[in-house]
């Protein structure tokens, strides 16, 4: 620890700051030495040779020097914190260490009446113990708070995200299904009971969805409005909208079985949106909004749940690997079309840990439940394992694109397996009704509701509670930021 710290500070000594520090030491040596030999005392006990002095840390002056180092450290940490937030300057811990070494030495060497050399300063107990204190306290608490804050996520200023668009299924749908002829709706109680005004909006949860939390944490707006919602205004279009439709899959057959918007329909809606946007802000600004906005995609869960299991049309035609390949081809075509329409920042959520969903568990009982749960998860992973390398391939083929993968399977599995650590008490059933099969129209105003949904991972038998979605987004944003930065 001490050798690394000394090396870091000595590297700084060889830099511009270090040369200044050495200059201060040499320039102040003559007068400081004279004062020291003249017997002037500043309250610090010093041991002097011909050129320089050391410090007795047990004296009052020594304690004052300790306070100086702490004050300098606090000031620099606060400066680094402000630069990281307001100037989006990436933190370098070695630079912070070096600056604390230099500025503490610079301040003390100019205040002291007796000379203190740079090398002696590095060997003093102040540097070691204060740095140890900083590492334990400020980095593990202060900077973890800075970078893991749940409020907003800061991106480099030239890559700042001002708009967000969502495509896919019910994990994102903010109410588009309200305006189409389908049974898969959530525009009635108890859905939305914790949303603004306690109003059901078509979101399949008690409050906000994944896409809502993402736009909030990116500092764009409080929630992502549904494109088909007639109350969506022109100003809402400027910062993005949601095209997702609950029940949608990459496979068009999935969407047609439950009569919801296919991904092709959602692309047509995007084209219509772009034309509206051009009329509002012009073509150049419209292109900028699309290319700099982040485009969220989640659409594979229903393919496995509906087309391959509930109504096994595809299971009669494909084994798991072959169907995963089909979904991969469909996803690739969608992403390429999205790119052609101007999207450059794309985030794809993999299939979640669907074997743990209450509705999936209802399909079997006893030991068969474990078998079926494992089967669902193997299907999900078959697709996820193909999707990840395909994303890398697509990014290499699509110029100026950034395509990020969110491991929704891993995130959701961690929440289910370690639910107690996240503050959940119930994971095997949902908050609505019996907690086993109720979803969409089966979860309604006649259904009993749990007293405290914050203790439940699931709100209905498929969809997570607001609290669980919030955790998913916090974890997802870590992956997104790592990818985009």
C-alpha positions as a printed Julia matrix, in Angstrom:
485×3 Matrix{Float64}:
   0.0     0.0     0.0
   2.67    2.52    1.04
   4.99    1.63   -1.83
   2.17    2.04   -4.36
   1.2     5.36   -2.85
   4.77    6.66   -2.92
   5.18    5.54   -6.5
   1.97    7.34   -7.47
   3.08   10.57   -5.81
   6.59   10.35   -7.22
   5.15    9.98  -10.69
   3.34   13.22   -9.98
   6.64   14.7    -8.81
   8.07   13.99  -12.25
   5.09   15.72  -13.88
   4.34   19.39  -14.06
   2.86   19.42  -10.58
   5.82   17.52   -9.22
   8.28   19.97  -10.72
   6.37   22.81   -9.08
   6.48   20.99   -5.76
  10.21   20.4    -6.1
  10.61   24.08   -6.95
   8.72   25.06   -3.82
  10.95   22.8    -1.77
  14.18   24.16   -3.25
  13.04   27.78   -3.27
  11.9    27.75    0.34
  14.82   25.72    1.61
  17.2    28.54    2.29
  14.84   30.81    4.22
  13.15   27.94    5.99
  16.48   26.53    7.04
  17.58   29.88    8.39
  14.39   30.28   10.35
  14.72   26.79   11.73
  18.31   27.38   12.82
  17.34   30.77   14.2
  15.11   28.93   16.65
  11.75   30.2    15.38
   9.01   27.8    16.28
   5.5    27.38   14.85
   4.29   24.96   17.48
   5.68   21.9    15.67
   8.54   19.88   17.03
  11.07   19.51   14.18
  14.24   17.51   13.85
  16.56   19.27   11.39
  19.74   18.36    9.58
  21.67   20.66    7.27
  18.93   20.94    4.69
  15.6    19.72    5.91
  13.35   18.8     8.81
  10.98   16.01    9.78
   7.85   16.33   11.85
   6.88   14.88   15.21
   3.3    13.77   14.68
   2.5    13.8    18.39
   2.79   17.58   18.75
   0.1    20.2    18.31
   1.66   21.27   15.01
   1.65   17.68   13.85
  -2.05   17.4    14.58
  -2.66   20.63   12.69
  -0.85   19.17    9.68
  -3.08   16.11    9.9
  -6.12   18.43    9.8
  -4.69   20.18    6.74
  -4.4    16.91    4.85
  -7.96   15.93    5.73
  -9.26   19.37    4.64
  -7.38   19.19    1.34
  -8.65   15.66    0.75
 -12.26   16.7     1.38
 -11.93   19.69   -0.94
 -10.45   17.59   -3.77
 -13.02   14.84   -3.36
 -15.81   17.39   -3.58
 -14.16   18.94   -6.66
 -13.85   15.54   -8.33
 -17.44   14.78   -7.44
 -18.69   18.03   -9.02
 -16.58   17.47  -12.12
 -17.99   13.98  -12.49
 -21.59   15.19  -12.19
 -21.62   18.59  -13.88
 -18.66   18.4   -16.25
 -18.96   14.61  -16.85
 -15.22   14.18  -16.25
 -14.32   10.56  -15.64
 -12.71    9.99  -12.23
  -9.15    8.7   -12.0
  -8.36    7.59   -8.47
  -4.59    7.72   -8.99
  -4.9    11.35  -10.06
  -6.89   12.14   -6.93
  -4.25   10.51   -4.72
  -1.49   12.46   -6.43
  -3.34   15.76   -6.11
  -3.91   15.19   -2.39
  -0.19   14.47   -1.96
   0.84   17.59   -3.84
  -1.67   20.17   -2.59
  -1.22   19.11    1.04
   2.54   19.4     0.69
   2.28   22.7    -1.19
   0.05   24.3     1.45
   2.1    23.03    4.41
   5.5    23.85    2.91
   4.41   27.44    2.3
   2.94   27.84    5.77
   5.69   26.23    7.77
   8.63   28.25    9.02
  10.93   25.28    8.61
  11.58   23.43    5.42
   9.94   20.05    4.76
  11.26   18.21    1.73
   9.02   16.37   -0.7
  10.64   13.0    -0.01
  10.3    13.47    3.76
   6.68   14.42    3.25
   5.98   11.21    1.35
   7.52    9.24    4.21
   5.47   11.01    6.87
   2.63    9.14    8.62
   0.06   11.7     7.42
   0.12   10.54    3.82
  -0.25    6.85    4.65
  -2.94    7.09    7.33
  -5.02    9.74    5.59
  -4.96    7.83    2.32
  -5.98    4.68    4.18
  -8.84    6.62    5.74
  -9.88    7.96    2.35
  -9.91    4.55    0.74
 -11.99    2.99    3.49
 -14.44    5.84    3.95
 -14.81    8.1     0.96
 -14.27    5.72   -1.92
 -16.38    2.91   -0.55
 -19.13    5.23    0.58
 -18.89    8.62   -1.11
 -18.0     7.46   -4.6
 -20.17    4.39   -4.5
 -23.02    6.8    -3.79
 -21.9     9.0    -6.66
 -21.76    6.23   -9.25
 -24.53    4.01   -7.96
 -27.08    6.71   -7.25
 -30.64    5.7    -8.09
 -31.64    9.17   -9.24
 -29.92    9.82  -12.56
 -27.22    8.39  -14.75
 -24.71   10.77  -16.3
 -23.3    10.16  -19.75
 -20.54   12.07  -21.55
 -22.0    15.38  -22.68
 -21.5    14.69  -26.39
 -23.3    11.36  -26.0
 -26.13   12.59  -23.78
 -29.47   10.87  -24.27
 -32.42   13.2   -24.72
 -35.01   10.72  -25.99
 -36.02    7.11  -25.44
 -38.13    4.67  -27.48
 -39.47    1.26  -26.45
 -40.49   -1.7   -28.61
 -41.67   -5.17  -27.76
 -43.89   -6.57  -25.05
 -45.58   -5.94  -21.7
 -42.33   -5.27  -19.86
 -42.34   -1.93  -21.71
 -45.96   -1.4   -22.82
 -47.3     1.78  -21.23
 -50.82    1.52  -22.63
 -50.82    0.91  -26.39
 -53.01   -2.17  -25.99
 -55.74    0.1   -24.62
 -56.34    1.28  -28.18
 -56.39   -2.02  -30.08
 -58.87   -4.91  -30.13
 -57.29   -7.44  -27.81
 -58.04   -9.14  -24.51
 -54.52   -8.42  -23.24
 -55.2    -5.17  -21.43
 -54.39   -3.67  -18.07
 -56.43   -0.46  -18.08
 -58.49   -1.38  -15.03
 -57.87   -1.87  -11.3
 -55.84   -3.13   -9.57
 -53.26   -2.28  -12.25
 -51.82    1.18  -11.79
 -52.98    1.46   -8.2
 -49.71    3.19   -7.23
 -49.31    5.18  -10.45
 -49.92    8.93  -10.55
 -53.39    9.5    -9.14
 -53.91    5.74   -8.66
 -54.98    5.56  -12.3
 -54.76    2.34  -14.36
 -53.0     3.27  -17.6
 -52.51   -0.06  -19.33
 -49.2    -0.8   -17.62
 -49.05   -4.4   -16.43
 -47.92   -3.6   -12.91
 -48.96   -1.57   -9.89
 -46.98    1.5   -10.98
 -44.27    2.02  -13.59
 -42.68   -0.33  -16.08
 -39.04   -0.93  -17.01
 -39.09    1.69  -19.77
 -40.62    4.25  -17.38
 -37.85    3.78  -14.87
 -35.17    3.97  -17.54
 -36.32    7.36  -18.84
 -36.61    8.66  -15.29
 -33.12    7.52  -14.3
 -31.64    8.9   -17.5
 -33.17   12.25  -16.54
 -35.38   12.43  -19.64
 -38.86   12.5   -18.07
 -40.94   10.83  -15.38
 -42.44    8.1   -17.57
 -42.61    7.0   -21.21
 -46.04    7.69  -22.78
 -47.78    5.26  -25.13
 -47.62    6.37  -28.76
 -51.27    5.42  -29.38
 -52.5     7.37  -26.37
 -54.49   10.31  -27.79
 -53.43   12.47  -24.84
 -49.77   12.23  -25.94
 -48.8    15.75  -27.02
 -46.23   17.11  -29.46
 -43.86   18.0   -26.62
 -43.99   14.34  -25.5
 -42.87   13.22  -28.96
 -39.65   15.22  -28.67
 -38.31   13.02  -25.87
 -39.57    9.66  -27.09
 -42.58    7.38  -26.81
 -43.44    3.72  -26.28
 -44.48    1.52  -29.22
 -44.5    -1.74  -27.25
 -47.54   -3.99  -27.11
 -48.17   -6.58  -24.4
 -48.16  -10.09  -25.85
 -45.8    -9.23  -28.71
 -42.98  -11.56  -29.76
 -40.22  -11.62  -32.34
 -42.32  -14.28  -34.08
 -45.34  -12.58  -35.71
 -47.43  -15.7   -35.04
 -47.09  -15.0   -31.32
 -48.58  -11.53  -31.69
 -51.34  -12.7   -34.01
 -52.46  -15.46  -31.63
 -53.36  -12.84  -29.0
 -54.19  -10.12  -31.56
 -51.63   -7.49  -30.51
 -49.19   -5.28  -32.4
 -46.39   -7.15  -34.15
 -42.88   -5.75  -34.3
 -43.57   -4.92  -37.93
 -46.59   -2.88  -36.79
 -44.38   -1.1   -34.29
 -41.89   -0.19  -37.02
 -44.74    1.27  -39.05
 -45.73    3.31  -36.01
 -42.14    4.53  -35.76
 -42.22    5.65  -39.41
 -45.44    7.55  -38.72
 -43.88    9.08  -35.61
 -40.84   10.26  -37.58
 -43.08   12.08  -40.08
 -44.89   13.82  -37.21
 -41.58   14.72  -35.64
 -40.28   16.27  -38.87
 -43.32   18.53  -39.01
 -42.66   19.68  -35.45
 -38.89   20.25  -35.45
 -37.72   19.75  -39.04
 -35.84   16.91  -40.69
 -32.37   17.63  -39.27
 -33.55   17.86  -35.67
 -35.77   14.82  -36.16
 -32.83   12.73  -37.41
 -30.81   13.89  -34.41
 -33.51   12.84  -31.94
 -33.77    9.38  -33.48
 -30.03    8.76  -33.8
 -29.12   10.05  -30.34
 -32.08    8.52  -28.55
 -31.83    5.1   -26.92
 -34.06    2.38  -28.38
 -35.17   -0.37  -25.98
 -36.24   -3.81  -27.21
 -37.78   -6.72  -25.25
 -39.77   -9.31  -27.14
 -38.83  -12.96  -26.67
 -40.7   -14.08  -23.54
 -44.09  -14.44  -25.22
 -42.66  -16.53  -28.05
 -41.68  -19.23  -25.59
 -44.72  -18.79  -23.33
 -47.4   -18.6   -26.05
 -46.31  -19.99  -29.42
 -44.05  -22.71  -28.05
 -45.86  -23.74  -24.86
 -49.44  -22.51  -24.27
 -50.5   -23.01  -27.91
 -47.55  -25.1   -29.14
 -47.86  -24.3   -32.83
 -44.12  -23.78  -33.16
 -43.23  -26.75  -30.97
 -44.75  -29.03  -33.6
 -42.44  -27.5   -36.19
 -39.16  -26.8   -34.35
 -37.08  -28.16  -31.53
 -35.73  -25.66  -28.97
 -32.51  -24.9   -30.84
 -34.25  -24.49  -34.2
 -36.9   -22.17  -32.77
 -34.25  -20.12  -31.0
 -32.55  -19.75  -34.39
 -35.82  -18.63  -35.96
 -36.29  -16.01  -33.24
 -32.7   -14.87  -33.74
 -33.33  -14.35  -37.46
 -36.5   -12.38  -36.67
 -34.69  -10.25  -34.08
 -31.84   -9.57  -36.51
 -34.23   -8.38  -39.21
 -35.99   -6.1   -36.73
 -32.72   -4.55  -35.52
 -31.55   -3.97  -39.09
 -34.84   -2.26  -39.95
 -34.58   -0.16  -36.81
 -31.09    0.88  -37.89
 -32.35    1.84  -41.37
 -34.86    4.18  -39.73
 -32.04    6.01  -37.93
 -31.6     4.22  -34.6
 -27.95    4.07  -33.5
 -28.16    3.37  -29.77
 -30.06    0.12  -29.24
 -30.53   -1.84  -26.01
 -31.85   -5.41  -26.19
 -33.17   -7.23  -23.14
 -32.68  -10.98  -23.19
 -35.36  -13.46  -22.14
 -35.84  -13.38  -18.34
 -35.84  -16.25  -15.88
 -39.31  -17.33  -17.0
 -39.22  -20.71  -15.27
 -39.69  -18.92  -11.94
 -42.82  -17.03  -13.01
 -45.9   -18.14  -10.99
 -47.87  -18.87  -14.17
 -45.06  -21.1   -15.45
 -45.03  -23.0   -12.18
 -48.8   -23.51  -12.39
 -48.29  -25.67  -15.49
 -47.19  -28.53  -13.27
 -47.11  -29.69   -9.68
 -44.72  -31.56   -7.42
 -41.47  -32.77   -8.95
 -42.78  -31.91  -12.44
 -42.74  -28.25  -11.44
 -38.96  -28.33  -11.17
 -38.7   -30.13  -14.51
 -40.98  -27.66  -16.29
 -39.27  -24.68  -14.67
 -35.9   -25.97  -15.82
 -37.3   -26.54  -19.31
 -38.58  -22.97  -19.57
 -35.24  -21.59  -18.44
 -33.3   -23.78  -20.84
 -35.42  -22.44  -23.68
 -34.77  -18.88  -22.57
 -31.03  -19.47  -22.33
 -30.91  -21.17  -25.73
 -32.07  -17.92  -27.3
 -29.98  -15.66  -25.04
 -26.8   -17.57  -25.81
 -27.38  -17.04  -29.52
 -28.44  -13.42  -29.16
 -25.31  -12.14  -27.4
 -22.79  -13.01  -30.14
 -25.26  -11.9   -32.8
 -25.38   -8.45  -31.22
 -21.61   -8.18  -31.45
 -21.73   -9.27  -35.08
 -24.44   -6.74  -35.93
 -22.56   -3.9   -34.28
 -19.51   -4.71  -36.38
 -21.62   -4.6   -39.54
 -23.7    -1.5   -38.77
 -21.49    1.65  -38.83
 -21.75    4.08  -35.89
 -24.07    1.73  -34.02
 -23.94    0.88  -30.33
 -25.97   -2.23  -29.55
 -26.07   -3.32  -25.92
 -27.29   -6.55  -24.39
 -28.99   -6.61  -20.99
 -28.79   -9.98  -19.29
 -32.36   -9.95  -18.03
 -32.1   -13.67  -17.29
 -29.22  -13.18  -14.89
 -30.76  -10.1   -13.26
 -34.18  -11.69  -12.69
 -32.65  -14.95  -11.47
 -30.59  -13.07   -8.91
 -33.69  -11.27   -7.65
 -35.65  -14.52   -7.35
 -32.82  -16.5    -5.75
 -31.83  -13.74   -3.33
 -35.19  -12.07   -2.83
 -34.73  -11.68    0.92
 -31.62   -9.58    0.37
 -33.68   -7.24   -1.82
 -36.39   -6.88    0.81
 -38.94   -9.28   -0.72
 -40.76  -11.92    1.29
 -42.89  -13.61   -1.38
 -41.51  -14.91   -4.68
 -43.57  -18.01   -5.48
 -46.88  -16.23   -6.02
 -48.06  -12.79   -7.04
 -49.84   -9.98   -5.25
 -53.04  -10.33   -7.31
 -55.7   -12.93   -6.5
 -54.48  -16.41   -5.69
 -51.11  -15.33   -7.03
 -50.86  -18.32   -9.37
 -52.66  -17.61  -12.65
 -54.17  -14.11  -12.55
 -52.9   -11.76  -15.26
 -54.53   -9.22  -17.58
 -58.35   -9.57  -17.46
 -58.07  -12.32  -14.82
 -56.47   -9.81  -12.47
 -59.3    -7.33  -12.04
 -61.29   -5.29   -9.56
 -62.85   -8.46   -8.16
 -59.47   -9.97   -7.36
 -58.1    -9.8    -3.84
 -54.88   -7.79   -3.51
 -52.0    -8.26   -1.12
 -51.7    -5.74    1.69
 -48.12   -4.69    0.86
 -46.98   -5.23   -2.73
 -43.43   -4.09   -1.86
 -42.93   -7.51   -0.23
 -43.81   -9.3    -3.5
 -41.6    -9.8    -6.53
 -44.63  -10.34   -8.78
 -47.7    -8.15   -9.09
 -49.57  -10.62  -11.31
 -48.55  -14.12  -12.36
 -46.22  -12.82  -15.11
 -45.31   -9.22  -14.37
 -43.13   -7.83  -11.6
 -44.06   -5.23   -9.03
 -42.91   -1.64   -9.28
 -40.22   -2.28   -6.66
 -38.83   -5.27   -8.55
 -38.8    -3.36  -11.85
 -36.87   -0.58  -10.16
 -34.2    -3.06   -9.09
 -34.1    -4.58  -12.59
 -33.5    -1.15  -14.09
 -30.75   -0.27  -11.63
 -28.93   -3.46  -12.59
 -29.68   -3.04  -16.29
 -28.33    0.52  -16.35
 -25.0    -0.73  -15.01
 -24.72   -2.95  -18.09
 -26.02   -0.25  -20.43
 -23.6     2.38  -19.18
 -20.67   -0.01  -19.4
 -21.63   -0.81  -22.99
 -22.25    2.76  -24.13
 -19.21    4.28  -22.42
